């Protein structure tokens, strides 16, 4: 197979996944469609190294992981997190619920290593799934390497409908309060998310005197790569004392670099490199499915369903308890903790779709948006962007 034919086929699969997700309003996640098409391809006519042939060998995907995770760190606004402290506590409670119940019940049913591999992808996204998949592959656990990717692919099926149901109940409760005059909202509350986004667009503090024309795409890439390099270097220097994943440090260094004004917010997007980085990373993730034979898929089906069900139950119990203490409704608390199963942009899409289905009145939409969207966005950011990467960095050492 030629390189360009391989690339065209793989990009067509990614597009079909997006197309189905848009048509079904994200009820059928694109990642699931892509995974199914990749499996069919590997079981029929795909060369085993089709991703490498297309131009994305493992070394390229690793580079993209360094850049993407450092870029994740630039999204962190300390003010936003401060305003949503209850959301953070609930989101963390849900994650603790997953960990506790899976270690207690899941370890007995599926074994310790299966649970260790399952937890980070279950509370996170693409990066944590990749870290655990690569970690399992390195120690010779082929089926668990595939399991890490498949659990990431499938978890949305539990998350999407449950979140939609919870948010609809919460939205109806809020509308009832608003219409009866019980719920009072500040006029500017609904624009809080937009205002926070604008606040992050400030000029780089360390390059104030640098004319904008010199802040080229190459300069943005250079600064991002330099921060990722520092994170990698520190992880190797600390290795004899303490073993820390360089990816966890990339996240931390991204936050620091944004805070001191060395990196701007979403620098990879501004350097026009985010789309390609995501394509490379997605292709590399699906590359892990080449080991998945039909018999292996049947073998991991039981732990897959079991881990997701146990995880969601643990999440509900712990988020319900946290919500009780913090005086947050059980529906909103559960919805916030469920963001761990998909993160952004699914949390944004689902919340908006629910709001539009509940009312046509623009004022009511604004009220619901101001009450429901900020906690959903912060919940997804905390679980998928921060905690899952840290957990993956820790748990991969247990394999």
C-alpha positions as CSV (number, residue, x, y, z in Angstrom):
1,X,0.0,0.0,0.0
2,X,1.3,3.5,-0.9
3,X,1.7,6.1,1.7
4,X,-0.9,8.5,0.3
5,X,-3.5,5.7,-0.1
6,X,-2.9,4.7,3.5
7,X,-3.3,8.3,4.6
8,X,-6.5,8.9,2.5
9,X,-8.1,5.7,3.9
10,X,-7.3,6.6,7.6
11,X,-8.5,10.2,7.2
12,X,-11.7,9.0,5.6
13,X,-12.3,6.8,8.7
14,X,-11.8,9.8,11.0
15,X,-14.2,11.8,8.9
16,X,-16.9,9.1,8.9
17,X,-16.6,8.9,12.7
18,X,-17.2,12.7,12.9
19,X,-20.1,12.5,10.4
20,X,-21.9,9.9,12.4
21,X,-21.4,11.8,15.7
22,X,-22.8,15.0,14.1
23,X,-25.8,13.2,12.6
24,X,-26.6,11.5,15.9
25,X,-25.9,14.6,18.0
26,X,-23.0,12.8,19.7
27,X,-25.2,9.9,20.9
28,X,-23.0,7.6,18.9
29,X,-19.4,8.8,19.6
30,X,-17.1,9.3,16.6
31,X,-14.3,7.4,18.4
32,X,-16.6,4.2,18.5
33,X,-17.3,4.4,14.8
34,X,-13.6,4.9,14.0
35,X,-12.6,2.0,16.3
36,X,-15.1,-0.4,14.6
37,X,-13.9,0.6,11.1
38,X,-10.3,0.2,12.1
39,X,-11.0,-3.3,13.5
40,X,-12.8,-4.3,10.3
41,X,-9.8,-3.0,8.4
42,X,-7.3,-4.9,10.4
43,X,-9.4,-8.1,10.2
44,X,-9.6,-7.8,6.4
45,X,-7.2,-5.8,4.1
46,X,-5.2,-3.3,6.3
47,X,-1.4,-3.9,6.5
48,X,-0.5,-4.3,10.2
49,X,1.6,-1.1,10.0
50,X,-0.9,1.1,8.0
51,X,-0.5,4.0,10.5
52,X,3.3,4.0,10.2
53,X,3.0,3.7,6.3
54,X,0.7,6.8,6.3
55,X,3.4,8.8,7.9
56,X,2.7,8.5,11.7
57,X,5.3,6.2,13.2
58,X,5.3,5.9,17.1
59,X,8.1,8.6,17.4
60,X,5.9,11.2,15.7
61,X,2.9,10.3,18.0
62,X,5.2,10.6,21.1
63,X,6.3,14.1,20.0
64,X,2.6,15.1,19.6
65,X,1.8,13.8,23.1
66,X,4.5,16.0,24.6
67,X,3.2,19.1,22.7
68,X,-0.5,18.3,23.4
69,X,-0.2,17.8,27.1
70,X,2.0,20.9,27.6
71,X,-0.7,22.8,25.6
72,X,-3.3,21.3,28.0
73,X,-1.6,23.0,30.9
74,X,-2.0,26.5,29.2
75,X,-5.8,26.0,29.5
76,X,-5.7,26.2,33.3
77,X,-7.2,29.4,34.7
78,X,-6.7,29.5,38.5
79,X,-9.6,32.0,38.8
80,X,-12.0,29.7,37.1
81,X,-11.1,26.8,39.3
82,X,-11.4,29.0,42.4
83,X,-15.0,30.1,41.5
84,X,-16.0,26.5,40.9
85,X,-14.4,24.9,44.0
86,X,-17.6,22.8,44.7
87,X,-17.5,21.4,41.2
88,X,-13.8,20.4,41.7
89,X,-14.6,18.6,45.0
90,X,-17.5,16.7,43.4
91,X,-15.5,15.8,40.3
92,X,-12.7,14.5,42.5
93,X,-15.2,12.6,44.7
94,X,-16.5,10.8,41.6
95,X,-13.0,9.8,40.6
96,X,-12.3,8.5,44.1
97,X,-15.5,6.5,43.8
98,X,-14.3,4.9,40.6
99,X,-10.9,4.0,42.2
100,X,-12.3,2.7,45.5
101,X,-15.0,0.5,44.0
102,X,-12.9,-0.9,41.2
103,X,-10.0,-1.7,43.5
104,X,-12.4,-3.4,46.0
105,X,-14.8,-5.2,43.7
106,X,-13.1,-5.0,40.3
107,X,-9.8,-6.5,41.6
108,X,-11.6,-9.6,42.9
109,X,-13.5,-10.1,39.6
110,X,-11.0,-9.1,37.0
111,X,-7.5,-9.0,38.7
112,X,-5.3,-6.2,39.9
113,X,-3.5,-5.3,36.6
114,X,-6.8,-5.1,34.7
115,X,-8.1,-2.6,37.2
116,X,-4.9,-0.6,37.1
117,X,-5.1,-0.4,33.3
118,X,-8.8,0.4,33.3
119,X,-8.9,3.4,35.8
120,X,-6.9,6.1,34.0
121,X,-8.7,5.8,30.6
122,X,-12.1,5.5,32.5
123,X,-11.5,8.9,34.2
124,X,-9.8,10.5,31.3
125,X,-9.3,10.9,27.6
126,X,-7.1,10.0,24.8
127,X,-3.7,10.8,26.5
128,X,-4.3,8.6,29.6
129,X,-5.6,5.7,27.4
130,X,-2.4,6.0,25.4
131,X,-0.1,6.1,28.4
132,X,-1.7,3.0,29.9
133,X,-1.8,1.2,26.5
134,X,1.9,1.8,25.9
135,X,2.8,0.9,29.5
136,X,1.0,-2.4,29.2
137,X,2.6,-3.1,25.8
138,X,6.1,-2.5,27.3
139,X,5.6,-5.1,30.0
140,X,4.2,-7.6,27.5
141,X,0.5,-7.4,28.4
142,X,-0.9,-7.3,24.8
143,X,-4.5,-7.9,25.7
144,X,-4.4,-5.2,28.4
145,X,-2.8,-2.8,25.9
146,X,-5.8,-3.2,23.7
147,X,-8.1,-3.1,26.7
148,X,-6.9,0.4,27.6
149,X,-7.9,1.7,24.2
150,X,-11.2,-0.2,24.0
151,X,-12.4,1.0,27.4
152,X,-11.7,4.6,26.3
153,X,-13.6,4.0,23.1
154,X,-16.7,2.5,24.9
155,X,-17.0,4.6,28.1
156,X,-18.9,7.3,26.3
157,X,-21.9,5.0,25.7
158,X,-22.4,5.0,29.5
159,X,-21.6,8.7,29.9
160,X,-23.7,10.4,27.1
161,X,-27.2,9.1,27.9
162,X,-26.7,9.2,31.7
163,X,-25.5,12.8,31.5
164,X,-28.4,13.8,29.3
165,X,-30.9,12.3,31.7
166,X,-29.3,14.0,34.7
167,X,-29.1,17.4,33.1
168,X,-32.7,17.2,31.9
169,X,-33.8,16.6,35.4
170,X,-31.6,19.4,36.8
171,X,-32.8,21.8,34.0
172,X,-36.5,21.1,34.7
173,X,-35.8,21.7,38.5
174,X,-34.0,25.0,37.7
175,X,-36.7,26.2,35.3
176,X,-39.4,25.4,37.9
177,X,-37.5,27.5,40.5
178,X,-36.9,30.3,38.1
179,X,-40.5,30.5,36.9
180,X,-41.8,30.5,40.5
181,X,-39.4,33.3,41.4
182,X,-37.2,31.2,43.7
183,X,-34.1,31.3,41.5
184,X,-32.4,34.7,41.2
185,X,-29.4,35.0,38.9
186,X,-27.0,37.9,38.4
187,X,-27.4,39.6,35.0
188,X,-23.8,38.9,34.0
189,X,-23.6,35.4,35.2
190,X,-24.4,33.8,31.8
191,X,-21.4,35.6,30.2
192,X,-19.0,34.3,32.8
193,X,-17.6,31.6,30.6
194,X,-17.1,34.0,27.7
195,X,-15.5,36.6,29.9
196,X,-13.0,34.0,31.3
197,X,-12.1,33.0,27.8
198,X,-11.4,36.6,26.8
199,X,-9.3,37.1,30.0
200,X,-7.0,34.4,28.9
201,X,-6.1,36.2,25.6
202,X,-3.8,38.8,27.3
203,X,-0.4,39.6,25.9
204,X,2.6,37.4,26.8
205,X,4.2,39.0,29.9
206,X,7.8,37.8,29.1
207,X,7.6,39.1,25.5
208,X,5.8,42.4,26.0
209,X,8.3,44.3,23.9
210,X,8.4,41.8,21.1
211,X,6.5,43.1,18.0
212,X,3.6,40.8,17.2
213,X,5.0,40.1,13.7
214,X,7.9,38.2,15.3
215,X,5.6,35.9,17.2
216,X,5.4,33.5,14.3
217,X,4.1,30.0,14.2
218,X,7.7,28.6,14.5
219,X,8.3,30.8,17.6
220,X,5.1,29.4,19.2
221,X,6.2,25.8,18.4
222,X,9.7,26.5,19.7
223,X,8.4,27.8,23.0
224,X,6.0,24.9,23.4
225,X,8.7,22.3,22.5
226,X,11.1,24.0,24.9
227,X,8.7,23.8,27.9
228,X,8.0,20.1,27.0
229,X,11.8,19.5,26.8
230,X,12.3,21.0,30.3
231,X,9.6,18.7,31.7
232,X,11.3,15.7,30.1
233,X,14.7,16.8,31.4
234,X,13.4,17.2,34.9
235,X,11.8,13.8,34.9
236,X,15.1,12.2,33.8
237,X,17.0,14.1,36.5
238,X,14.5,13.1,39.2
239,X,14.5,9.4,38.0
240,X,17.1,8.2,40.5
241,X,15.2,9.8,43.4
242,X,11.5,9.6,42.4
243,X,9.9,8.2,39.2
244,X,7.5,10.8,37.7
245,X,6.0,10.5,34.2
246,X,7.3,13.3,31.9
247,X,3.7,13.7,30.7
248,X,2.6,14.7,34.2
249,X,5.4,17.2,34.4
250,X,4.5,18.5,30.9
251,X,1.0,19.4,32.3
252,X,2.5,21.1,35.3
253,X,5.2,23.0,33.3
254,X,2.4,24.1,30.8
255,X,0.5,25.7,33.7
256,X,3.7,27.4,35.0
257,X,4.7,28.6,31.5
258,X,1.3,30.1,31.0
259,X,1.3,31.8,34.5
260,X,4.7,33.5,34.0
261,X,3.8,34.6,30.5
262,X,6.2,32.3,28.5
263,X,3.3,30.6,26.7
264,X,-0.1,31.9,25.6
265,X,-3.3,30.1,26.2
266,X,-4.0,27.3,23.7
267,X,-0.6,28.0,22.0
268,X,-0.9,24.9,19.8
269,X,-4.2,26.1,18.3
270,X,-2.6,29.6,17.7
271,X,0.4,27.9,16.0
272,X,-2.1,26.1,13.7
273,X,-0.8,22.7,14.8
274,X,-3.6,21.4,17.0
275,X,-5.6,19.7,14.3
276,X,-2.6,17.8,12.9
277,X,-1.5,16.9,16.4
278,X,-4.9,15.4,17.2
279,X,-5.0,13.5,13.9
280,X,-1.6,12.0,14.6
281,X,-2.6,11.0,18.1
282,X,-5.9,9.5,17.1
283,X,-4.2,7.4,14.4
284,X,-1.7,6.2,16.9
285,X,-4.4,5.2,19.3
286,X,-6.2,3.2,16.7
287,X,-2.9,1.6,15.7
288,X,-3.1,-0.2,19.1
289,X,-6.1,-2.1,17.8
290,X,-4.0,-4.0,15.3
291,X,-3.3,-6.5,18.1
292,X,-7.0,-7.0,18.7
293,X,-8.1,-10.4,17.3
294,X,-11.8,-11.4,17.4
295,X,-11.0,-13.9,20.2
296,X,-9.2,-11.2,22.2
297,X,-12.2,-8.8,21.8
298,X,-14.4,-11.6,23.3
299,X,-11.9,-12.1,26.0
300,X,-11.9,-8.5,27.2
301,X,-15.7,-8.0,26.8
302,X,-16.5,-9.2,30.3
303,X,-14.0,-7.0,32.1
304,X,-14.8,-4.1,29.8
305,X,-18.5,-4.0,30.7
306,X,-17.8,-4.9,34.3
307,X,-15.3,-2.1,34.8
308,X,-17.5,0.5,33.3
309,X,-20.6,-0.5,35.3
310,X,-18.6,-0.7,38.6
311,X,-16.9,2.6,37.9
312,X,-20.2,4.4,37.2
313,X,-21.8,3.0,40.4
314,X,-18.8,4.1,42.4
315,X,-18.9,7.5,40.8
316,X,-22.6,7.9,41.6
317,X,-22.3,6.9,45.3
318,X,-19.3,9.2,46.0
319,X,-20.6,12.2,44.0
320,X,-24.0,11.9,45.7
321,X,-22.3,12.0,49.2
322,X,-20.2,15.0,48.1
323,X,-23.3,16.8,46.7
324,X,-25.2,16.3,49.9
325,X,-22.4,17.9,52.0
326,X,-22.0,20.8,49.5
327,X,-25.8,21.3,49.0
328,X,-25.6,20.5,45.3
329,X,-28.5,18.5,43.7
330,X,-27.7,14.8,43.2
331,X,-28.5,15.2,39.5
332,X,-26.0,18.0,39.0
333,X,-23.4,16.3,41.1
334,X,-23.7,13.0,39.1
335,X,-23.6,14.9,35.8
336,X,-20.4,16.7,36.8
337,X,-18.7,13.5,37.8
338,X,-19.8,11.8,34.6
339,X,-17.7,14.3,32.6
340,X,-14.8,12.0,33.5
341,X,-16.2,9.6,30.8
342,X,-15.8,12.0,27.9
343,X,-14.6,15.6,28.8
344,X,-14.6,18.5,26.4
345,X,-16.2,19.1,23.8
346,X,-18.8,16.4,24.6
347,X,-19.7,18.1,28.0
348,X,-20.3,21.4,26.1
349,X,-22.4,19.8,23.3
350,X,-24.6,17.7,25.6
351,X,-25.3,20.6,28.0
352,X,-26.3,22.9,25.1
353,X,-28.5,20.2,23.5
354,X,-30.3,19.6,26.8
355,X,-30.8,23.4,27.3
356,X,-32.2,23.8,23.8
357,X,-34.6,20.8,24.3
358,X,-36.0,22.2,27.6
359,X,-37.0,25.8,26.5
360,X,-37.2,28.1,23.5
361,X,-37.2,31.3,25.7
362,X,-33.8,33.0,25.3
363,X,-33.8,34.4,28.9
364,X,-34.4,30.9,30.3
365,X,-31.7,29.5,28.1
366,X,-29.3,32.1,29.5
367,X,-30.3,31.2,33.1
368,X,-29.8,27.4,32.5
369,X,-26.5,28.1,30.7
370,X,-25.1,30.1,33.6
371,X,-26.1,27.5,36.1
372,X,-25.2,24.3,34.2
373,X,-22.4,25.0,31.7
374,X,-19.6,26.4,33.9
375,X,-19.6,23.4,36.3
376,X,-19.8,20.9,33.4
377,X,-16.8,22.5,31.7
378,X,-14.7,22.8,34.8
379,X,-15.7,19.2,35.8
380,X,-14.5,17.9,32.4
381,X,-11.3,19.9,32.6
382,X,-10.4,18.7,36.0
383,X,-11.1,15.0,35.4
384,X,-10.0,14.5,31.8
385,X,-7.3,17.1,31.4
386,X,-5.5,17.1,34.8
387,X,-6.4,14.1,37.1
388,X,-6.4,11.4,34.4
389,X,-2.9,12.3,33.2
390,X,-1.6,12.4,36.7
391,X,-3.3,9.0,37.5
392,X,-1.9,7.4,34.3
393,X,1.6,8.7,35.3
394,X,1.2,7.0,38.7
395,X,-0.7,3.8,37.7
396,X,1.6,2.9,34.8
397,X,4.3,2.3,37.4
398,X,2.2,-0.5,39.0
399,X,2.3,-2.7,35.8
